[in-house]
Amino acid sequence: MFLPIHARPTRLTRRTLLLAAAASAALAACGGDDDTVPPPADTEATRAAREGVSAGLVGLAVGSVRVDRRDIAVAGRRRLGSAEAIQPGDTFGVGSNTKAMSAAAIAALIDRGVAAWTTPLSQVFPLPAGSPHAAVTLGDLLDHRAGLLAFNGAADDEVRFLSAWAESGQSVPASIAERRHAFATWLLTQAPPDNIVPGRDFFYSNAGYAVAASIVETLAGEPFEALFETVLTRPLGLTGTWHRASMPPAAGAPAGHEGPVDGLVVVDPDDETRAADPWLQVLDPAGSWRCTPASYADWLRWHLLAFRGGPSPLAAGYVQRLMNAAPERYTVGWQSVPAPTGRLWMHTGHLGGFMAEVAVAADGSHAAFAVTNTGHMSPDGSSWVLTELDRRLGPIYAQAAG
């Protein structure tokens, strides 16, 4: 079996070309949070949503966000073979865009003194003698500089772990915190990827976010999911749920779809994937969050306010890490990308037949996002779905800037 693929960082650099060409502009102040009333029919978002569905996406939600207003539109269907239309209040998986949320939650715990950016792995895990990960910190994990295996479905990482666990003869721990700790302990016995120095080199790893979650839940004495709600979703007013590809879609919710444009199929978990669900749950902090488009817009609006120096419930350490990051640096779930009028923070996500793409102006002027219940990734890293999201997001981002 394999764990579903999350967005690969190599895609981020290429896909900035369209969005970085959109003009940035400084704008103004406060927005509503109604997720039930569609925008006027002639907005750029409405046109983009319709065009994306016409190009083959099953369902699509797009949005432009400024501090003083937002424009969100949806189009398409919840499931192939069904006439049920996507609704504004439906939830979409944001895939690896979850990482920024998990990083913000961990930063909030750091601000509260639960851990520190410099907390070493050795404080929580029994590292082997001479471990190459001895100097790795919690901050390194959130910046993908821990030198850990990727666990993105592109190699045999998942098979290696599941085989090792089966051979150990141990029963699967009952709690998610225990499973994360067991997974992290095994992971830290594995050699770093070729030519990667832990603590120094960038290597995108879903597993790293599971280890980071294990650190804070061990130190705080609560499961990460509970901490996530306490320090992030509740203070920011976000609504959503954890939902893995091993879980069937809830009744009345959008189903995920995978495949080429002329061969999409509904993502229904098979017996093998369902059996692996206790271990799939370990990776939730890396990419398993679902929320409504309106809630995702709220998440982005808090960033715009924080980047402009306004009041925001986002952790101060999280915001500072973004604002002080070096050019083109990946940090706390975001990739810094240069643009003609200033840099952007970007990310893409892919999990279980859902894909997402987001761009946020680092000056706090505007943001744009697109989420779809359609997924595809070729072995070479290309994706017709992400290409379509690029095409739809460019005009949305330009409108948000104007």
JOLIN-V722727 format. One record per run of one state. SS is the DSSP state (alpha for helix, beta for strand, coil for the rest). FROM is the first residue (numbers start at 0). LEN is the number of residues. If there is no record, write none. Layout:
ss = <SS/SS>
from = <FROM/FROM>
len = <LEN/LEN>
This chain:
ss = <coil/alpha/coil/alpha/coil/beta/coil/beta/coil/beta/coil/beta/coil/alpha/coil/beta/alpha/coil/beta/alpha/coil/alpha/coil/alpha/coil/alpha/coil/alpha/coil/beta/coil/beta/coil/beta/coil/alpha/coil/alpha/coil/beta/alpha/coil/alpha/coil/beta/coil/beta/coil/beta/coil/beta/coil/beta/coil/beta/coil/alpha/coil>
from = <0/9/20/43/54/58/65/69/77/84/85/90/93/94/111/119/120/123/136/137/142/156/168/175/187/205/220/223/236/239/242/256/258/264/266/270/275/276/287/288/292/307/315/323/329/331/333/337/343/351/353/361/366/372/374/375/383/401>
len = <9/11/23/11/4/7/4/8/7/1/5/3/1/17/8/1/3/13/1/5/14/12/7/12/18/15/3/13/3/3/14/2/6/2/4/5/1/11/1/4/15/8/8/6/2/2/4/6/8/2/8/5/6/2/1/8/18/1>
